[in-house]
Amino acid sequence: MSIDRPIVILAPRITDDSVTIWRTCLDLGWSSVRLRGWRVPDELLSHSGDFILYGEPLFAEAACDQLGLVLLEPAIDWLTTVPREHLSREIEIMSLGDARNKVSRAFVKPADGKIFEPKVYDTGADLPTEDRVDASIPVLRSGIMDFRLEVRCFIKEREIVTLSPYWRNDELALDPAGNWPFLLGEEEAARTFACKVLADPKVTLPPACTLDVGLDARGVWAVIEANPCWGAGLYGCDPAAVLKTIRVAIRKRSEVSVDDLPWISKRRSEIHGEP
């Protein structure tokens, strides 16, 4: 198989986005395989070509481990490294136990995964209790911003390859026809702000990821978060551009460079007990 035609591996769980990815593979002339479980079939293990994976993080990690691949993604504390001028709020990473001791109102979310609901909590006492969520998990605690528009950008080598609104005025930015349209002026404003962030050398980024930016009720643009591109929701983004972005975020273990090391997913060592 040509090196320009990777095999796309899809998670067993069928979602609208994974169906879109599958259809896009057909359009591109790329092969795709939806696994029945987390075990990679022997015929894929012996394949010497390139792979792209699309699915939830633990699935992607398990598949990569079998295929001799590594995934690149923003570190869980990435937001705390972004200059405040791009955030317009203070953001800290701490244990859930420490966050429970805070008395002020703040937006709190798990630093990794969807362990509990990310939202504004009036005090730390309102966070999930120890019988539900372990106190040791890391969380991001931030100042509150009332985002009126949220936009997803797929980023490859610090360039926006495709973008889409996904949240507007407290609801999905989906129109009655099932599209994700930008309203007048939104795309240009979102792109201008995101490009400003990407041009800042103080903002470090993996070779490929998603960058979510938002416009708040005061008219202030700010970075919302950055996430792995290989499991991100598509919304109205161009799925062909998404696939080509994901490809940059996957490395053969034997080809990992020094520059890649800060961005290698830490879940692999957590799952397999490796250093």
Beta strands, then each sheet from edge to edge (+ up, - down):
strand 1: 7-10
strand 2: 31-34
strand 3: 51-54
strand 4: 69-71
strand 5: 91-95
strand 6: 106-110
strand 7: 119-121
strand 8: 138-142
strand 9: 147-156
strand 10: 159-168
strand 11: 171-172
strand 12: 208-216
strand 13: 221-227
strand 14: 250-252
sheet 1: 2+ 1+ 3+
sheet 2: 4+ 14-
sheet 3: 5+ 8- 6+ 7-
sheet 4: 11+ 10- 9+ 12- 13+
end
